[in-house]
Amino acid sequence: MKKENEKLVIENLNLARKAAWDWYKHSGADLDEMLSEAYLALCESVETYDKTKGTKISTWATVCIKYKLQTFLSKQQKENNNVSLQEE
């Protein structure tokens, strides 16, 4: 990761932490897993960020984090449903 990208990640860690916490409160999923997913999404968003489009990094990162957390929760819910069906 480039130095400038590392700086953007560090500057936006609180954004990822807050998003993970908000989704955690409403989902009941494991907080550590939510934080991991949010941090991964933040790193990915910094790598794909295009400042020529005129959006702020925080806006782009928020979209990426939200998508990653929704996908994570959806997969987790499907896995939980499969487990409960197999137990019966």
C-alpha positions, 0 to 999 in steps of 0.5 A: 500500500502506498504511503498516501493510501496508508495515511487515508486509511489511518485518517478514516479508521474512525469512520470504519469503526463507527459503521461497524458499531452501528451495524453491529447494534442492529444485527447482533453479529460478532463485533470483531468480525464486523470490525474486520470487514469494515477495515477491509472495506476501508482498505479496498475503498482507498485502493479504488478511490478516484479523486478525479470524480470529485467525491470525498474519500469519506463518502466513497469509503462509507459506500464501500463499507456499507456494501461490505457489511451488508454482504457479510451479514447476508452471507452470515444469515444464509449460513445460519439458516442452512445450519438450522435446517440441517439440525432439524 
